[in-house]
Amino acid sequence: MVVSWFCFLVVLALMAGYIVRLRRYCRAYRQERDAIQEGYHRALLQLEMLQPQEESTGTAAERTAPGSTLAEAH
C-alpha cells in the first residue's frame, strides 16, 4: 500500500515538473507570458498618465491640511 502511494506521488511530481518546464521553456508559453507582462506595463503607464500631476513643493500633509496654502508651505 505504501509503495503504491509513493508511486502515485512520484508520478504527480513528474507531471508537475513537466508542466513547469513547459511553461518556462516552451515558446508559446513564453510569448504569452511576455504579452501579458507588456500589457500590464502598458496599463500601468496609462494609469500614471491619468493620475493628476502633484506639485513638487510641500509635503502631502501640507497640501491637504485644512486652511493651508502653498504660500504658507514656503
Phi and psi restraints in degrees (range 20) as a CNS / XPLOR table:
assign (resid 1 and name C) (resid 2 and name N)
       (resid 2 and name CA) (resid 2 and name C) 1.0 -65.1 20.0 2
assign (resid 2 and name N) (resid 2 and name CA)
       (resid 2 and name C) (resid 3 and name N) 1.0 -37.8 20.0 2
assign (resid 2 and name C) (resid 3 and name N)
       (resid 3 and name CA) (resid 3 and name C) 1.0 -65.0 20.0 2
assign (resid 3 and name N) (resid 3 and name CA)
       (resid 3 and name C) (resid 4 and name N) 1.0 -38.9 20.0 2
assign (resid 3 and name C) (resid 4 and name N)
       (resid 4 and name CA) (resid 4 and name C) 1.0 -67.4 20.0 2
assign (resid 4 and name N) (resid 4 and name CA)
       (resid 4 and name C) (resid 5 and name N) 1.0 -39.1 20.0 2
assign (resid 4 and name C) (resid 5 and name N)
       (resid 5 and name CA) (resid 5 and name C) 1.0 -65.3 20.0 2
assign (resid 5 and name N) (resid 5 and name CA)
       (resid 5 and name C) (resid 6 and name N) 1.0 -40.3 20.0 2
assign (resid 5 and name C) (resid 6 and name N)
       (resid 6 and name CA) (resid 6 and name C) 1.0 -62.5 20.0 2
assign (resid 6 and name N) (resid 6 and name CA)
       (resid 6 and name C) (resid 7 and name N) 1.0 -44.8 20.0 2
assign (resid 6 and name C) (resid 7 and name N)
       (resid 7 and name CA) (resid 7 and name C) 1.0 -63.0 20.0 2
assign (resid 7 and name N) (resid 7 and name CA)
       (resid 7 and name C) (resid 8 and name N) 1.0 -40.4 20.0 2
assign (resid 7 and name C) (resid 8 and name N)
       (resid 8 and name CA) (resid 8 and name C) 1.0 -61.5 20.0 2
assign (resid 8 and name N) (resid 8 and name CA)
       (resid 8 and name C) (resid 9 and name N) 1.0 -44.6 20.0 2
assign (resid 8 and name C) (resid 9 and name N)
       (resid 9 and name CA) (resid 9 and name C) 1.0 -67.0 20.0 2
assign (resid 9 and name N) (resid 9 and name CA)
       (resid 9 and name C) (resid 10 and name N) 1.0 -35.9 20.0 2
assign (resid 9 and name C) (resid 10 and name N)
       (resid 10 and name CA) (resid 10 and name C) 1.0 -64.5 20.0 2
assign (resid 10 and name N) (resid 10 and name CA)
       (resid 10 and name C) (resid 11 and name N) 1.0 -43.7 20.0 2
assign (resid 10 and name C) (resid 11 and name N)
       (resid 11 and name CA) (resid 11 and name C) 1.0 -62.9 20.0 2
assign (resid 11 and name N) (resid 11 and name CA)
       (resid 11 and name C) (resid 12 and name N) 1.0 -42.9 20.0 2
assign (resid 11 and name C) (resid 12 and name N)
       (resid 12 and name CA) (resid 12 and name C) 1.0 -62.2 20.0 2
assign (resid 12 and name N) (resid 12 and name CA)
       (resid 12 and name C) (resid 13 and name N) 1.0 -41.4 20.0 2
assign (resid 12 and name C) (resid 13 and name N)
       (resid 13 and name CA) (resid 13 and name C) 1.0 -65.1 20.0 2
assign (resid 13 and name N) (resid 13 and name CA)
       (resid 13 and name C) (resid 14 and name N) 1.0 -40.9 20.0 2
assign (resid 13 and name C) (resid 14 and name N)
       (resid 14 and name CA) (resid 14 and name C) 1.0 -64.6 20.0 2
assign (resid 14 and name N) (resid 14 and name CA)
       (resid 14 and name C) (resid 15 and name N) 1.0 -41.3 20.0 2
assign (resid 14 and name C) (resid 15 and name N)
       (resid 15 and name CA) (resid 15 and name C) 1.0 -64.1 20.0 2
assign (resid 15 and name N) (resid 15 and name CA)
       (resid 15 and name C) (resid 16 and name N) 1.0 -44.1 20.0 2
assign (resid 15 and name C) (resid 16 and name N)
       (resid 16 and name CA) (resid 16 and name C) 1.0 -63.1 20.0 2
assign (resid 16 and name N) (resid 16 and name CA)
       (resid 16 and name C) (resid 17 and name N) 1.0 -42.6 20.0 2
assign (resid 16 and name C) (resid 17 and name N)
       (resid 17 and name CA) (resid 17 and name C) 1.0 -63.1 20.0 2
assign (resid 17 and name N) (resid 17 and name CA)
       (resid 17 and name C) (resid 18 and name N) 1.0 -39.7 20.0 2
assign (resid 17 and name C) (resid 18 and name N)
       (resid 18 and name CA) (resid 18 and name C) 1.0 -64.9 20.0 2
assign (resid 18 and name N) (resid 18 and name CA)
       (resid 18 and name C) (resid 19 and name N) 1.0 -42.2 20.0 2
assign (resid 18 and name C) (resid 19 and name N)
       (resid 19 and name CA) (resid 19 and name C) 1.0 -65.5 20.0 2
assign (resid 19 and name N) (resid 19 and name CA)
       (resid 19 and name C) (resid 20 and name N) 1.0 -42.4 20.0 2
assign (resid 19 and name C) (resid 20 and name N)
       (resid 20 and name CA) (resid 20 and name C) 1.0 -62.3 20.0 2
assign (resid 20 and name N) (resid 20 and name CA)
       (resid 20 and name C) (resid 21 and name N) 1.0 -42.0 20.0 2
assign (resid 20 and name C) (resid 21 and name N)
       (resid 21 and name CA) (resid 21 and name C) 1.0 -63.7 20.0 2
assign (resid 21 and name N) (resid 21 and name CA)
       (resid 21 and name C) (resid 22 and name N) 1.0 -43.0 20.0 2
assign (resid 21 and name C) (resid 22 and name N)
       (resid 22 and name CA) (resid 22 and name C) 1.0 -60.6 20.0 2
assign (resid 22 and name N) (resid 22 and name CA)
       (resid 22 and name C) (resid 23 and name N) 1.0 -45.2 20.0 2
assign (resid 22 and name C) (resid 23 and name N)
       (resid 23 and name CA) (resid 23 and name C) 1.0 -65.0 20.0 2
assign (resid 23 and name N) (resid 23 and name CA)
       (resid 23 and name C) (resid 24 and name N) 1.0 -32.1 20.0 2
assign (resid 23 and name C) (resid 24 and name N)
       (resid 24 and name CA) (resid 24 and name C) 1.0 -81.9 20.0 2
assign (resid 24 and name N) (resid 24 and name CA)
       (resid 24 and name C) (resid 25 and name N) 1.0 -39.6 20.0 2
assign (resid 24 and name C) (resid 25 and name N)
       (resid 25 and name CA) (resid 25 and name C) 1.0 -109.7 20.0 2
assign (resid 25 and name N) (resid 25 and name CA)
       (resid 25 and name C) (resid 26 and name N) 1.0 -16.7 20.0 2
assign (resid 25 and name C) (resid 26 and name N)
       (resid 26 and name CA) (resid 26 and name C) 1.0 -72.8 20.0 2
assign (resid 26 and name N) (resid 26 and name CA)
       (resid 26 and name C) (resid 27 and name N) 1.0 135.3 20.0 2
assign (resid 26 and name C) (resid 27 and name N)
       (resid 27 and name CA) (resid 27 and name C) 1.0 -62.0 20.0 2
assign (resid 27 and name N) (resid 27 and name CA)
       (resid 27 and name C) (resid 28 and name N) 1.0 -40.3 20.0 2
assign (resid 27 and name C) (resid 28 and name N)
       (resid 28 and name CA) (resid 28 and name C) 1.0 -63.4 20.0 2
assign (resid 28 and name N) (resid 28 and name CA)
       (resid 28 and name C) (resid 29 and name N) 1.0 -42.6 20.0 2
assign (resid 28 and name C) (resid 29 and name N)
       (resid 29 and name CA) (resid 29 and name C) 1.0 -66.4 20.0 2
assign (resid 29 and name N) (resid 29 and name CA)
       (resid 29 and name C) (resid 30 and name N) 1.0 -39.8 20.0 2
assign (resid 29 and name C) (resid 30 and name N)
       (resid 30 and name CA) (resid 30 and name C) 1.0 -63.0 20.0 2
assign (resid 30 and name N) (resid 30 and name CA)
       (resid 30 and name C) (resid 31 and name N) 1.0 -43.0 20.0 2
assign (resid 30 and name C) (resid 31 and name N)
       (resid 31 and name CA) (resid 31 and name C) 1.0 -64.2 20.0 2
assign (resid 31 and name N) (resid 31 and name CA)
       (resid 31 and name C) (resid 32 and name N) 1.0 -40.9 20.0 2
assign (resid 31 and name C) (resid 32 and name N)
       (resid 32 and name CA) (resid 32 and name C) 1.0 -64.7 20.0 2
assign (resid 32 and name N) (resid 32 and name CA)
       (resid 32 and name C) (resid 33 and name N) 1.0 -43.7 20.0 2
assign (resid 32 and name C) (resid 33 and name N)
       (resid 33 and name CA) (resid 33 and name C) 1.0 -62.2 20.0 2
assign (resid 33 and name N) (resid 33 and name CA)
       (resid 33 and name C) (resid 34 and name N) 1.0 -43.8 20.0 2
assign (resid 33 and name C) (resid 34 and name N)
       (resid 34 and name CA) (resid 34 and name C) 1.0 -64.9 20.0 2
assign (resid 34 and name N) (resid 34 and name CA)
       (resid 34 and name C) (resid 35 and name N) 1.0 -38.1 20.0 2
assign (resid 34 and name C) (resid 35 and name N)
       (resid 35 and name CA) (resid 35 and name C) 1.0 -66.0 20.0 2
assign (resid 35 and name N) (resid 35 and name CA)
       (resid 35 and name C) (resid 36 and name N) 1.0 -40.0 20.0 2
assign (resid 35 and name C) (resid 36 and name N)
       (resid 36 and name CA) (resid 36 and name C) 1.0 -65.0 20.0 2
assign (resid 36 and name N) (resid 36 and name CA)
       (resid 36 and name C) (resid 37 and name N) 1.0 -42.6 20.0 2
assign (resid 36 and name C) (resid 37 and name N)
       (resid 37 and name CA) (resid 37 and name C) 1.0 -64.8 20.0 2
assign (resid 37 and name N) (resid 37 and name CA)
       (resid 37 and name C) (resid 38 and name N) 1.0 -40.8 20.0 2
assign (resid 37 and name C) (resid 38 and name N)
       (resid 38 and name CA) (resid 38 and name C) 1.0 -64.3 20.0 2
assign (resid 38 and name N) (resid 38 and name CA)
       (resid 38 and name C) (resid 39 and name N) 1.0 -42.0 20.0 2
assign (resid 38 and name C) (resid 39 and name N)
       (resid 39 and name CA) (resid 39 and name C) 1.0 -63.7 20.0 2
assign (resid 39 and name N) (resid 39 and name CA)
       (resid 39 and name C) (resid 40 and name N) 1.0 -38.2 20.0 2
assign (resid 39 and name C) (resid 40 and name N)
       (resid 40 and name CA) (resid 40 and name C) 1.0 -63.5 20.0 2
assign (resid 40 and name N) (resid 40 and name CA)
       (resid 40 and name C) (resid 41 and name N) 1.0 -43.8 20.0 2
assign (resid 40 and name C) (resid 41 and name N)
       (resid 41 and name CA) (resid 41 and name C) 1.0 -67.2 20.0 2
assign (resid 41 and name N) (resid 41 and name CA)
       (resid 41 and name C) (resid 42 and name N) 1.0 -37.7 20.0 2
assign (resid 41 and name C) (resid 42 and name N)
       (resid 42 and name CA) (resid 42 and name C) 1.0 -63.3 20.0 2
assign (resid 42 and name N) (resid 42 and name CA)
       (resid 42 and name C) (resid 43 and name N) 1.0 -41.1 20.0 2
assign (resid 42 and name C) (resid 43 and name N)
       (resid 43 and name CA) (resid 43 and name C) 1.0 -64.0 20.0 2
assign (resid 43 and name N) (resid 43 and name CA)
       (resid 43 and name C) (resid 44 and name N) 1.0 -39.8 20.0 2
assign (resid 43 and name C) (resid 44 and name N)
       (resid 44 and name CA) (resid 44 and name C) 1.0 -63.2 20.0 2
assign (resid 44 and name N) (resid 44 and name CA)
       (resid 44 and name C) (resid 45 and name N) 1.0 -41.7 20.0 2
assign (resid 44 and name C) (resid 45 and name N)
       (resid 45 and name CA) (resid 45 and name C) 1.0 -63.2 20.0 2
assign (resid 45 and name N) (resid 45 and name CA)
       (resid 45 and name C) (resid 46 and name N) 1.0 -40.9 20.0 2
assign (resid 45 and name C) (resid 46 and name N)
       (resid 46 and name CA) (resid 46 and name C) 1.0 -63.9 20.0 2
assign (resid 46 and name N) (resid 46 and name CA)
       (resid 46 and name C) (resid 47 and name N) 1.0 -41.7 20.0 2
assign (resid 46 and name C) (resid 47 and name N)
       (resid 47 and name CA) (resid 47 and name C) 1.0 -64.1 20.0 2
assign (resid 47 and name N) (resid 47 and name CA)
       (resid 47 and name C) (resid 48 and name N) 1.0 -39.8 20.0 2
assign (resid 47 and name C) (resid 48 and name N)
       (resid 48 and name CA) (resid 48 and name C) 1.0 -64.7 20.0 2
assign (resid 48 and name N) (resid 48 and name CA)
       (resid 48 and name C) (resid 49 and name N) 1.0 -37.3 20.0 2
assign (resid 48 and name C) (resid 49 and name N)
       (resid 49 and name CA) (resid 49 and name C) 1.0 -70.8 20.0 2
assign (resid 49 and name N) (resid 49 and name CA)
       (resid 49 and name C) (resid 50 and name N) 1.0 -30.5 20.0 2
assign (resid 49 and name C) (resid 50 and name N)
       (resid 50 and name CA) (resid 50 and name C) 1.0 -78.7 20.0 2
assign (resid 50 and name N) (resid 50 and name CA)
       (resid 50 and name C) (resid 51 and name N) 1.0 -24.0 20.0 2
assign (resid 50 and name C) (resid 51 and name N)
       (resid 51 and name CA) (resid 51 and name C) 1.0 -71.8 20.0 2
assign (resid 51 and name N) (resid 51 and name CA)
       (resid 51 and name C) (resid 52 and name N) 1.0 141.5 20.0 2
assign (resid 51 and name C) (resid 52 and name N)
       (resid 52 and name CA) (resid 52 and name C) 1.0 -66.3 20.0 2
assign (resid 52 and name N) (resid 52 and name CA)
       (resid 52 and name C) (resid 53 and name N) 1.0 143.4 20.0 2
assign (resid 52 and name C) (resid 53 and name N)
       (resid 53 and name CA) (resid 53 and name C) 1.0 -75.0 20.0 2
assign (resid 53 and name N) (resid 53 and name CA)
       (resid 53 and name C) (resid 54 and name N) 1.0 125.0 20.0 2
assign (resid 53 and name C) (resid 54 and name N)
       (resid 54 and name CA) (resid 54 and name C) 1.0 -85.5 20.0 2
assign (resid 54 and name N) (resid 54 and name CA)
       (resid 54 and name C) (resid 55 and name N) 1.0 148.1 20.0 2
assign (resid 54 and name C) (resid 55 and name N)
       (resid 55 and name CA) (resid 55 and name C) 1.0 -74.1 20.0 2
assign (resid 55 and name N) (resid 55 and name CA)
       (resid 55 and name C) (resid 56 and name N) 1.0 146.7 20.0 2
assign (resid 55 and name C) (resid 56 and name N)
       (resid 56 and name CA) (resid 56 and name C) 1.0 -82.7 20.0 2
assign (resid 56 and name N) (resid 56 and name CA)
       (resid 56 and name C) (resid 57 and name N) 1.0 -11.4 20.0 2
assign (resid 56 and name C) (resid 57 and name N)
       (resid 57 and name CA) (resid 57 and name C) 1.0 -90.7 20.0 2
assign (resid 57 and name N) (resid 57 and name CA)
       (resid 57 and name C) (resid 58 and name N) 1.0 141.9 20.0 2
assign (resid 57 and name C) (resid 58 and name N)
       (resid 58 and name CA) (resid 58 and name C) 1.0 78.8 20.0 2
assign (resid 58 and name N) (resid 58 and name CA)
       (resid 58 and name C) (resid 59 and name N) 1.0 162.2 20.0 2
assign (resid 58 and name C) (resid 59 and name N)
       (resid 59 and name CA) (resid 59 and name C) 1.0 -92.3 20.0 2
assign (resid 59 and name N) (resid 59 and name CA)
       (resid 59 and name C) (resid 60 and name N) 1.0 168.9 20.0 2
assign (resid 59 and name C) (resid 60 and name N)
       (resid 60 and name CA) (resid 60 and name C) 1.0 -63.2 20.0 2
assign (resid 60 and name N) (resid 60 and name CA)
       (resid 60 and name C) (resid 61 and name N) 1.0 -35.3 20.0 2
assign (resid 60 and name C) (resid 61 and name N)
       (resid 61 and name CA) (resid 61 and name C) 1.0 -66.6 20.0 2
assign (resid 61 and name N) (resid 61 and name CA)
       (resid 61 and name C) (resid 62 and name N) 1.0 -37.6 20.0 2
assign (resid 61 and name C) (resid 62 and name N)
       (resid 62 and name CA) (resid 62 and name C) 1.0 -68.2 20.0 2
assign (resid 62 and name N) (resid 62 and name CA)
       (resid 62 and name C) (resid 63 and name N) 1.0 -38.0 20.0 2
assign (resid 62 and name C) (resid 63 and name N)
       (resid 63 and name CA) (resid 63 and name C) 1.0 -70.9 20.0 2
assign (resid 63 and name N) (resid 63 and name CA)
       (resid 63 and name C) (resid 64 and name N) 1.0 -30.0 20.0 2
assign (resid 63 and name C) (resid 64 and name N)
       (resid 64 and name CA) (resid 64 and name C) 1.0 -102.1 20.0 2
assign (resid 64 and name N) (resid 64 and name CA)
       (resid 64 and name C) (resid 65 and name N) 1.0 -2.1 20.0 2
assign (resid 64 and name C) (resid 65 and name N)
       (resid 65 and name CA) (resid 65 and name C) 1.0 -68.1 20.0 2
assign (resid 65 and name N) (resid 65 and name CA)
       (resid 65 and name C) (resid 66 and name N) 1.0 135.4 20.0 2
assign (resid 65 and name C) (resid 66 and name N)
       (resid 66 and name CA) (resid 66 and name C) 1.0 -64.8 20.0 2
assign (resid 66 and name N) (resid 66 and name CA)
       (resid 66 and name C) (resid 67 and name N) 1.0 133.8 20.0 2
assign (resid 66 and name C) (resid 67 and name N)
       (resid 67 and name CA) (resid 67 and name C) 1.0 81.2 20.0 2
assign (resid 67 and name N) (resid 67 and name CA)
       (resid 67 and name C) (resid 68 and name N) 1.0 0.6 20.0 2
assign (resid 67 and name C) (resid 68 and name N)
       (resid 68 and name CA) (resid 68 and name C) 1.0 -95.3 20.0 2
assign (resid 68 and name N) (resid 68 and name CA)
       (resid 68 and name C) (resid 69 and name N) 1.0 150.7 20.0 2
assign (resid 68 and name C) (resid 69 and name N)
       (resid 69 and name CA) (resid 69 and name C) 1.0 -123.8 20.0 2
assign (resid 69 and name N) (resid 69 and name CA)
       (resid 69 and name C) (resid 70 and name N) 1.0 167.9 20.0 2
assign (resid 69 and name C) (resid 70 and name N)
       (resid 70 and name CA) (resid 70 and name C) 1.0 -67.2 20.0 2
assign (resid 70 and name N) (resid 70 and name CA)
       (resid 70 and name C) (resid 71 and name N) 1.0 -29.6 20.0 2
assign (resid 70 and name C) (resid 71 and name N)
       (resid 71 and name CA) (resid 71 and name C) 1.0 -64.2 20.0 2
assign (resid 71 and name N) (resid 71 and name CA)
       (resid 71 and name C) (resid 72 and name N) 1.0 -34.7 20.0 2
assign (resid 71 and name C) (resid 72 and name N)
       (resid 72 and name CA) (resid 72 and name C) 1.0 -71.0 20.0 2
assign (resid 72 and name N) (resid 72 and name CA)
       (resid 72 and name C) (resid 73 and name N) 1.0 -28.1 20.0 2
assign (resid 72 and name C) (resid 73 and name N)
       (resid 73 and name CA) (resid 73 and name C) 1.0 -72.2 20.0 2
assign (resid 73 and name N) (resid 73 and name CA)
       (resid 73 and name C) (resid 74 and name N) 1.0 -23.6 20.0 2
